[in-house]
């Protein structure tokens, strides 16, 4: 069973940057569709971006966040720039089944990001 562990969260000031990582064990990150989600207090969990097993990236145009995958390190990353207080949330990575679609069936425990003004 694949296991996901996020890291890299923390507290930053508005305008700052953070780089989140999701370590994948028990399976190959490159063979799966993977994504980053976030959930702010009192709000639903929302997808930020995803990368398919064909390395197709789906993310908002001209966004402040950039998803990437390092198959050698078996990690999923999220570079977040120009952070705003509204970006404060718990950030989760998710993975789909191997060699399959983007049905996210495995989730990490999350890493907290807090942005102060």
C-alpha angles and dihedrals in degrees: 000000000000117000127203126202121183124205140166101070123132146122121306138164123252110283093029130120137232134185117213123199132196116202114209121207132173093033146029119282091201094060093057142067105245134185148178122235133178135202124197121199111285093007136101122260109264132194117244101184142326140209119207128218086260089058093250109152121212113192139132114285115256089004127163093233127072125194122207139166130216107202093184091058093033092232139132117215139195121197110200120192136181090018120202131201087252088065090068106122147108109279122212135186120213136191135203126216117289115276091000143097133293098280100135109220103156125058136185124229093253137241123240122237119191121184119191126199 
